[in-house]
Amino acid sequence: MDKINKRHKLVTTWIKEAAEFILDNKDNIDVEEKTSINDLVTNMDKGIEKELVKKIRETYPEDRIVSEEGYGDDVEELDGTVWFLDPIDGTLNFVTQRENYAVMIGIFEDGIGQQAYVYDVVQDKLYSAIKGRGVSCNEQTLEVPKDRSLNEGVIGVSSVLLVENKFPFVREIGKASLGTRVIGSAGLESVEMVKGNTVAYIAANLKPWDVAPGLMFMEELGMKATRFDNSPINLLENNDTVLGTEAAHRQIMDKINPK
């Protein structure tokens, strides 16, 4: 437990240092396209990831890192300790809105989540989980949300699912809920679940670093996190993902995979 507590303090410090750097330099950014006009990367993403990777390697040289901007390792199995880094989750929001973005870290040992962090930079709220201790916001433990069904709450949806016709069931799921919301950050969507503001989040093609913290949040709160086919999330691959309360997740699976 001492190891976990020490690592928690370090990660908290590192994340807040990264956030401070973002806020101090948010008006001095260089933006590049990666795969498309709405898939962006900035000098901030790269610089923060590089610094975080450096700190992890110096402190935990035997651990491996899966990260968005390429400074991590080529990880093909989850043995040992693996860190998942997203220096700025919601880069498009960061560039266009200057809000609704987060610094995210997930730490897994032999494929099992041990610690997870989503820091809402603008709101100065650090959501964290340590295995067996639930989920906290700024070190204050949060209550477990009620197990509400689709017709009792709103759902989060990734923009890809709304603009493409590849997944026709999304419209039916949306109709069964009280409404849909789009934030544009997988990490902050998982936070909405943690707070009880939404009953589910549906997203296509989430990368391992997008989903790792949210996966652990769901596990700690007794919620569900699976792929569209109800198989477990695979942190070595991209995932079409459903996060949900048990009731909402069950209803969503029935609509995605009707019998």
N, C-alpha and C positions, 0 to 999 in steps of 0.2 A: 504493500500500500504506500510505503514511503516513496517508492519509485514513481507511482502514479501521481501522487501529490506534488512531487518535485517537477515532474513533466508538465503537470497542469499549470503550475506557476510560470514555468518557462514559456509554454505556448501562449498563455495569456499575455505575458509581457511582449513576446514577439509579435503577436497579432496587433496589439495596441500601438506598438512602434510602427508597424506597417501602416495602420490607419492614420496615425499622426503624419506620416510622410505623405500619404495620399492627400490629406486635407491641406497640408502646407504647399503642395505643388499641383493642385488640381487645375490651376489655370495655365499650366505650362506642360501641356501634353502633346505628344506626337502620335498620330493615329494612322494605322495601316489596316488594309483589308487582308483577311486570311483566305477564306474560301468564297466569300461573297460580300456585297456591299453592307450587309447587316451582320456579318461575322467579323468583328473587329478585334484588334489587339493594340495596346498602347505601350509606350515606353514605361509606363507605370506598372502594367501587368508584368512585363519582363523583368524590370528592376526589382520589384518586390519578390517575385518568385526566386530570382537568383539569390537574393539576400536570405530568404527563408531556407532555401536548400543549403546554402553555406552554413547557416547556424545549426541545422539538423545534422549535417555531415560532421561538423566539428564536435558536437555534443554526443551524437549517437552514430558513430562511424559504421556500425554493423547493420544499421537499419537501411531499408530501401525506400525510394520515393517515386510515386506516380504523380506527375504534375502536368498542367495544361500547356505551358509554353516551352517545354523541351529541355529543361535543366535537370530533370530527374533521371530515373533509371529505366531500362527496358525490362519490365517486370512481367514474367510469364507464369508465375505461380505465387501464392499468397503465404507461403511458409515464412515464419519469423515475423518481424515487425515491419509493417508497410505504412508509410504516410501518404495521404492523398491531399494534394494542395491545389487550391484555386485562388490565385492572388487577388483577382477581382471577378467575382461571380456577378454577372450583369454588366459586362463592359459596355454594351450598347447604351444601357441606362446611364452609366457613368459619363459617357461621352456626350449624350444628348440631353440628359436631365440633371446630372450632378447629384442624383439620389437613387434609392432603390438598388443598391449594390452592396456586396458583402465580401469580406475576406474569410475563406473557409479552409479548415483543416480537419481531416479525419485520420485517426490512428487505429489500425487493426493489427491484431496478433493472431497468426495462423488463421486468418480469414474471419476472425471474430472482433467486432467493434469494441474498443476499449475507451476511446475518448473521441469527442466530436465537438467542433466549434464553428459557429456561424456568427460573424460580427457585422451587425448592421452599422456601418461606419457613420452615416449621417445622424442616425438616432442614438449613437453611442450605447448600443445595447449588445452585449455579448451573450449569446445563447450557447450553452455548453452542456455536454453530457459526459458522465463518467460511468462506466458499466456498473449497474446495480444501484446507482444513486439517483436515477431519474434525470430530468432536464431542468436546468436553471437559467435564469436571466440575471446577469450581473450578480451572480453568486446566490441569488434567492431562488429556492426550489419552487417550480411551478406545479400547480395542481394538474392531475391527469384530466384531459378533456372528456366530456361525456361521449358515450358511444352513440352518436346521432346518425340517422340514416340520410339518404340523399335528399328526401323531401323535407328534411329538417335543417338544411344548411346550404351554403354556397360552396362551389368547388373552384379550385384553381386549374387553369388549363394553359399549356404552352402555346405560344402563338403559331407554331408550326402546325399544330393540330387544327387550328381554326382556319388557316388560310389554304391548307391542302385538303384534297378530297380522298386521301389515302385511307383514312380511318372513319368510315361513315357512322360508326356507333357513337362517336363523340357527341354528335348532335342529340342523339337519344338520351345519352347520359346527362347532358346539359338540361334537357327538357324535364328530366326526372328530378333535378335539383331545384333549389330556390333561385339559382342564378350562377353565372360564371364570372370569373375574375382572371385577369392576366397581369402579373407583376413583371415578368421578364428576368427572374432570377430564381433558379431552382432552390437555392439555399433559403431565400426569403419566403418562398412558397412553403417550404417545410416548416419554417417558423410560424407561418399562419396556421398550419396544422397544430403545432405545439401549443399555440395560444388559444386554440379552439375556435378560431375565426372561420375556418373552412373545415369541411368534413372529408375532402379528398383533393388530391392533386394528380393530374394526368399529363404526362409529357412523353414526347417521342425522342428517341436517340440521345438520351442523357449519357454523358461521359462518366467514367468512374468518379472523377473528382467532383462532378455535379451532384451525384447521388449519395456518396459515402456518408457525409454528416447526417443527411436526412434519414438514411437507412437506420443509423444508430438511434436517432431521435425516436423513430417509430418503434423500434425494439424496446427502448426504455419505457415507453408510454403504453405498451400493449396494443399498438396499432399495427397495421399491415403494410408491407412494402414488397411488391412483386413486379414481375414483368406482366405484359398484357396477357400472356398465356397462363398466368398464375404460377409460373415457375419462379424460383428464388432469383433475386438480383445477383448478377455476376459482375464483380468488381474488376474483372480483367477484360470486359467487353462494354460496348455501348448497350444501353437498355431502353426499351420502350416501357415506361414505368408508371405504376399506379401506387400512390400512397393514400391511405385512407383509414378511417375508423373501421372497426370490424364490420359494422352494419353496412356502411357505405361501400366498402371494398367488396363485400359479398354481392351487393346489388350491381356494382360495376362489372364484376366478373361474369355475372349472369347475362349482362348485355353484350359484353365483348365475346363471350364464348357460349352462346345459347345452346341448350341441349336439344 
